[in-house]
Each structure stands twice: as structure tokens, then as C-alpha cells.
Amino acid sequence: MLPLRLKSAERNQLRTRSRYRREHRPTREFLLLRKRDSANLRASAFDVLRLEGVDTMRWPYERRRTALEDPFARYGLTAPWALCPSTTEQATVDEWLTSWTAVGVEGVVFKRLQEPYAPGVRAWRKHKNAMNCS
């Protein structure tokens, strides 16, 4: 039950949510595809930019990664949720680049552990496997 007195901003927020739900109802075709392909749906997490209302973009990547890993460990999240793997070991990266291409891994992304997230800036480095370069 909604409270009897809502502030103007709260009323507008409720109207906006209601309008969004009405305007963005899934189509029948989408629902059929979703049911058919539900085994193939995955959500891959590789960074966290906001956490419980807190902007984490200024946090160093190392701290953001720890915050990202926490719910996976705490709640034992499994498919369709996937935590993108992370390492600081060169041998592990080499293994990924040679053995994971068979399952569709194109390459790796390098991030500096102490850097904050910088929107619109190419601060990460990408390395594609030679077989996937075009």
C-alpha cells in the first residue's frame, strides 16, 4: 500500500516507472524467443561503477574488483551470472590466449590496478589473439 502523502518528486518517480513499464512491455515475439533461448542467456560482470547508491568510478580498479567479486562469493552466484576472470599472472594470460579461443575468447583487457574508471577515456589496453585479429 502506498503512503497517503507523497512528495511531488516521489509522485513523479512513480508515474515515470509506471509509464516506463507500460511503454516497454516485452513483445510476444521477444517472450517466445526468451523462453526458447533462455539456456543461452548470460550476464557477464567485469567491473562495478555504482554500488548501493555509491559512485565507485573514483575507486581504484583493485577495490572495484573486490566489490564485484564479493556478491559472487557471498551468494554463490552461478549461471546465468558470470564473473569475468581476472589475473595478474602472465602465465595465466598466456594460457587463456592459447586455450580459450576454442570457446570464443577473442583476447584480454589490461587495466591498471590503481587507476579509477575514466568514462570516455581509453585507459585500458586490449590484446587480441592473433587468430581473431582482422
matplotlib code that plots the C-alpha trace (Angstrom):
import matplotlib.pyplot as plt

x = [0.0, 1.4, 1.7, -1.1, 1.2, 3.8, 6.2, 6.0, 9.3, 8.1, 4.8, 6.7, 9.1, 6.1, 4.5, 7.7, 8.2, 4.6, 4.9, 8.2, 6.7, 3.7, 5.8, 8.5, 6.4, 8.1, 6.6, 5.1, 7.9, 10.5, 8.9, 8.8, 12.5, 13.4, 11.7, 13.3, 16.8, 16.8, 19.6, 21.8, 21.3, 24.3, 25.2, 29.0, 30.3, 33.7, 33.5, 31.3, 30.7, 27.9, 27.3, 24.3, 23.9, 27.6, 29.6, 32.6, 34.2, 36.9, 37.8, 41.0, 40.2, 41.6, 38.9, 36.1, 37.1, 36.9, 33.5, 32.5, 33.7, 32.0, 28.4, 29.6, 31.4, 28.7, 25.7, 27.3, 26.0, 26.0, 24.6, 23.2, 25.6, 29.2, 32.2, 34.8, 38.1, 40.9, 44.6, 47.9, 49.9, 51.4, 51.4, 47.6, 47.1, 49.2, 47.1, 43.8, 45.1, 46.0, 43.4, 40.2, 40.0, 38.1, 35.2, 35.2, 37.5, 39.0, 41.6, 42.3, 41.9, 44.6, 43.6, 46.0, 45.1, 45.4, 43.5, 40.0, 37.4, 37.6, 34.5, 35.2, 38.9, 40.7, 42.7, 42.5, 44.7, 43.3, 45.3, 43.5, 44.6, 46.4, 43.7, 40.9, 42.6, 41.0]
y = [0.0, 3.4, 6.1, 8.7, 11.6, 11.5, 14.3, 15.8, 14.1, 10.7, 11.0, 11.9, 8.9, 6.6, 8.0, 7.6, 4.0, 3.2, 4.9, 3.1, -0.3, 0.4, 1.7, -1.1, -4.2, -7.1, -8.1, -11.5, -12.4, -11.4, -13.5, -16.5, -16.0, -15.6, -18.8, -20.7, -19.3, -18.9, -21.5, -19.3, -16.0, -14.9, -11.8, -11.2, -8.9, -7.3, -4.0, -2.2, 1.6, 2.1, 0.1, 0.5, 4.1, 4.9, 6.1, 3.8, 5.3, 7.1, 3.9, 2.2, -0.9, -3.2, -2.0, -2.1, -5.7, -6.8, -5.2, -7.0, -10.4, -10.1, -10.9, -13.9, -15.3, -14.3, -15.6, -18.3, -16.8, -19.1, -19.1, -17.1, -14.8, -15.0, -13.2, -12.4, -14.0, -11.7, -12.3, -10.6, -13.6, -13.6, -17.4, -17.4, -14.8, -16.9, -20.0, -18.0, -16.7, -20.2, -22.5, -20.3, -19.3, -22.5, -21.3, -17.8, -15.7, -13.1, -11.6, -9.9, -6.5, -4.9, -2.5, -0.7, -1.9, 1.6, 3.6, 4.8, 4.3, 7.2, 7.5, 8.3, 7.7, 4.7, 3.8, 0.0, -1.9, -4.7, -7.6, -9.8, -13.3, -13.4, -15.9, -13.3, -10.2, -8.9]
z = [0.0, -0.9, 1.7, 1.6, 1.3, -1.4, -2.2, -5.7, -6.7, -5.4, -7.3, -10.5, -9.9, -9.5, -12.7, -14.6, -13.5, -14.4, -17.8, -18.5, -17.7, -20.0, -22.8, -22.6, -22.2, -23.9, -27.2, -27.7, -30.1, -27.5, -24.8, -27.2, -28.1, -24.5, -23.5, -26.4, -25.9, -22.1, -21.7, -23.7, -21.8, -19.8, -17.8, -17.5, -14.9, -15.4, -13.4, -10.9, -11.4, -8.8, -5.7, -3.4, -4.5, -4.2, -7.2, -7.4, -10.5, -8.5, -6.6, -7.9, -10.1, -7.4, -4.9, -7.6, -8.5, -4.8, -4.6, -7.7, -6.5, -3.1, -4.1, -6.2, -3.2, -0.6, -2.5, -4.6, -7.9, -10.8, -14.4, -15.9, -13.9, -14.8, -13.2, -15.9, -14.8, -13.6, -13.0, -12.5, -13.7, -17.2, -17.4, -16.8, -19.5, -21.9, -21.2, -21.8, -25.1, -26.3, -24.9, -24.5, -28.2, -28.9, -26.8, -28.3, -26.2, -28.5, -26.2, -22.9, -21.5, -19.3, -16.5, -14.1, -10.5, -9.0, -11.7, -11.3, -14.0, -16.6, -18.7, -22.3, -21.9, -23.4, -20.3, -20.8, -23.2, -25.3, -26.7, -29.2, -30.0, -33.4, -34.7, -34.0, -35.5, -38.7]

ax = plt.figure().add_subplot(projection="3d")
ax.plot(x, y, z, "-o")
ax.set_aspect("equal")
plt.show()
